Amino acid sequence: MTQRKARLLWIPALLLLAAMLVFVNWPEEGPPPALGAKPGETLPDFTITCLDGSSFTLSEQRGRVVVINLWATWCTPCVKELPGFDRLRAEHPEEVAVLAVHTPPVTTDVGEYLSGFSYTIPFAVDEDGSLGAALNASDVLPQTVILSPKGVVTYNQVGSLDYERLLELFEAAKGS
């Protein structure tokens, strides 16, 4: 078999692979489904060490709305929405606890990356994926989980949030 014929045999295989990738990843109509804990459920307690050396323990946040944002430095929509999370915490410091968790794979030095910004929210890195597993997190980013002051999940979705939508979700969680 000539080299040209051998290359031609790869074309149908690659086209089939491309078609399967498109089919499997075709977006569904409507909003993405809730992932991990569904609204009305509670998350298991966890503690994670933040980049500044402090610890974030979920159970210690009761009485406040908790916003957990799963993000990554390589995720453009994730990076774009971080200022909104920081603003929410700055405007409602007694009512909300925000945690931004960089998920695997960690491809850069997250602390070094963040040094170029003046965020006040705590950042953590889920190096081994254990927090993501506890949250039953998606492989798609960004993902935001919001809990009421009683610790009940009110929102758990993949997708970017602008500040106005984030504020609406916060107010809804605060009132539940």
Secondary structure, DSSP 8 states (H G I E B T S, - for coil): --HHHHHHHHHHHHHHHHHHHHHHT---SSS----SS-TT-B----EEEBTTS-EEEGGGGTTSEEEEEEE-TT-HHHHHHHHHHHHHHHH-TTTEEEEEEE-S---S-HHHHHTTS---S-EEE-TTSHHHHHHT--SSS-EEEEE-TTSBEEEEEES---HHHHHHHHHHHHT-
